[in-house]
Amino acid sequence: MHFKGILKGWILIFFCFFIVTAGCQKEVQAMPTAPDFTLSDMSGQSVSLEQYKGKVVLLDFWATWCPPCRMTIPVLIKLQDQYRDNGLVILGVSIDDPKQITDKDMQHFIRMTKINYPVFRFNQKILEDYFSGQALSVPTMFIIDRNGKIRDKIVGFQPDALKKALAAAIK
């Protein structure tokens, strides 16, 4: 009888040890390479992500009708001014429907909000590449490091998280 109690105790300790050590293992994930893209800006000039190799790129998916996106714009303007000389490039990708918001409307919006970074119209490929079947939520920002790897994804209006992630990427 006493032996069964000791055996149960050891089995319990052994089981707990494996539960605790399994929970302590940290999953190491490789940073995915950011998919390259080619988009046209409001002046019709084509730009690809490859052009910005060696820079930190903040890829911002947004829309004119989105209140959190509008709240993010002044933050992005300040970040562009603050970190431009450190290699930061902000690229805005509008998901606005071109039938609803014409290029003329978009250019007016850019002037009114004083956006100081390039703005592009989305295409289906960039949405598939960056959201790959996930629900599209705006604003969504991808921080891409100097080696073309996605370091962070920030969804929603989170200025503190954005500043922290950018500061880490720019180091």
Buried (B, 14 or more C-beta within 10 A) or exposed (E): EEEEEEEEEEEEEEEEEEEEEEEEEEEEEEEEEBBEBBBEBBEEEEBEBEEBEEBBBBBBBBBBEBEBBBEBBEBBBEBBEBBBEEBBBBBBBBBBEEEEBEEEEBEEBBEEBEBBBBBBBBBEEBBEEBEEEEEEEBBBBBBBBBEBBBBBEBEBBBBEBBBEBBEEBBE
